[in-house]
């Protein structure tokens, strides 16, 4: 399992040098990964990795077709602002990142997910989605012999998979997100006080 650091995911979408991209992918050891989580920002400013106004999540998982395990990935994109022009921009960036990770043209499936009801909770949704995807993936690994196996039902790589984590994702509510945001704030505030030498 690999959680790509957001700055690295951003860099992969804007970098144009093939040698640098190849070196980065080798360092990530993508061929060894069964699940890759990529938090994405909508920034296009290559001079600042922490810019942007919106976060979404790209999920990649290795597939099995027939009896042959491949190093190919399938890609799903989860965007809590999935409507209108902005969604097209976010999906295009997810497409760019997926192709860079795969080293070839691939299709990214824009999957339905809960929608944020304000303009600031996208990052919290991405954190919750990442946790739920990982939990579902680990449950799948624990319940099968020989490791995880996300396979197509008929060997057709163009068929949309039934993603085992989507049921959990679609149960996420705005209240759950708000509670999680408050918990994060409390935890980070306590950590900041501790770091500053407080009680």
N, C-alpha and C positions, 0 to 999 in steps of 0.2 A: 504494500500500500504506500502511496506517495501523496502527500499534501504539498502541492507546489506553492512556495511562498509567493504572495501576491505580486511583489516587485519582479520576481522571476517570470511569472506568467505574463505580466505586462511587457517585460523586455522581449519575450519570445514573440509577441505580436507586432513589435515595431522594428526588431532587428532585421537587417537585410543581407548581412554577410553570411553566405552558406557555410563557410568554415567555422565561424563562431557559433552558428546554430547547431551544427553537427557536434562540436565540442561540448556545448551545453547539454544536448540530449544524451550524449555518452555519460556525462557526469551525473545526470539524473537516473541513469540505468533503467531507461524505460522498458527495455526488453525483459526485465525481471519483474515488472509490475503487473498485478492483476487488477488494480484499481488506482485511478489517479483523480484527485480532486483539485480543481483549478479555480480559486476565487478570482473573479475578473472585474477590473474597473473599466469604465467607459472612456477613460482619458485617452487622448491621442497625442499628448504632449510628451515627446520622447525625452525632454530635458528634466522631467519631474515624475518619478515613479509613484508618488503618493497623491497625484492630482485626480481629477474626475469627480463626478457627482452621483454615480450609481454603481452598485455592485450586483453581480449575478454569478451563477455557479455553472461551470462546465464540468461534467463527469465523464470520465473515460474508463472503460473496462475491457479486458481482453475477452475474446470470444472463442468458442469452440464450435467448429462446423463438422458435423459427422463425428468421426472418432479422432479427428486430427486437431490438436491444440496448436493454435497459431499465435503469433505475436501481434496480430491485428487488433485494433481497438474499435469499439463502437462509442459514439459520442452523444450525450444528451445535454441540453442546455436548459437551465431553470432560471427564469427571469420574473421577478415579482412586479415588474412594470411591463407586462407583455401585451402591449397594445399600441397601435399607431406607429409613427415614424421612428420613435426612439427604439422600439423593439427591433426594428430592422437594423439599426446601427449596432445594437448589442449583439444580435445574432450574427452579423457580419464579422464582428470582432471574435466571437466564439468560433466561427468558421475558420478564420485566419489562424487562431491558436491551435485548433484541432489539426489543420493541415500541417502546421509546423511540427507538432508532436508526432504525427503519423508519418511525416516525410513524403506525403503524397496527397492527392485530392481525396477528401473523404466527405461524407455527409454528416451534418450535425442536425439532430432532431430536436426541435423546439417543443418541449414537453409541458403540459399544463401543470400549474402549481398554484398555491395560494397567492393572492395578490395583496400587496401592502395597501393600507388605508391612509397612509400619510406619506410624507416626502423624505423621511429620514431613517426608516427601519430596514432598508434593503440589506445593510451589512449584517444585522442581527438575523435576518432570514437566511442569509448565506451561511452563517455560523451554525444555525439550527439544522438547515438542510444537510450540511456537511456531516454533522454528528449523526443524523438519522440515516444517511446513506452508509456511513461507516458501520453503524450498528447492524443494519440489515445485511451488509456484506459479511461481517464477522459471524453473524448467525448462520448465514448460508454456508460459510466455510466449516463451521462447527457441525452442521447437520449432514454434510456430505463427506464421503471417503475420497481421499486423494486431492483435497483442497477444493477451492471454489470453482464453480462451473456455471458461468452464465452462457447458456447456449441457445441458438436459434431452434425453433421447434421443428423445422424441416430442412435445416442446412442452408437456407437462402439468406445470404448476408444482407440483402436489402430489406428483409422483413423486420419490422419494429419488434424489439424484444419486450416481453413483459418484465418490467423492472421491479424487482422485489421490494425496493425501498419507496416506491411512489405512493403506496397506500398510506405509509406513515407520513410522508411529506404532505399529502393532501388533507391530513387531519390537523395540521398546524393552524392555529387561530391567531388573530391579532392580539388577543389578550395574552396568549402564551408568549408571543414575541415581546410584548410590553413588559411582562413579568421577567423575561430573560434579560431584557435590556436593563431593568432595574437591578437585577442580581449582578450583572456585569459591572454596573456603575458602583455598587456597594463593594464588590470585591476589589476593583481597581483603585477605589478611593482608599480602602484599608491598606492596600499594598503601597500606595503613594505615601501615606502617613508613616508606615513602617520604614520605608526607604529614607524618609526625611528624618528618621530618628525619633519619631513620636511613639506614643504608647500603643 
